[in-house]
């Protein structure tokens, strides 16, 4: 799997690497980034969840591609 941080509504894959093409399951999570206390006195730096996990399946082309993701429910 891979991940990409989202900032100001835009995301890019790590090191600018793209995808191979084909079927993908995309999971979008959102957190406020304000550290909160986690279990056993640890700190969770991701913060508070902003919306429930959103999951979608897409079939991406093999060429470079822009993908707009609209998270339902205000996410």
Secondary structure, DSSP 8 states (H G I E B T S, - for coil): -----EETTEE--GGG-----EEEEEEEEEE----EE-GGG-EETT-SEEEEEEEEEEEE-SS--------STT-
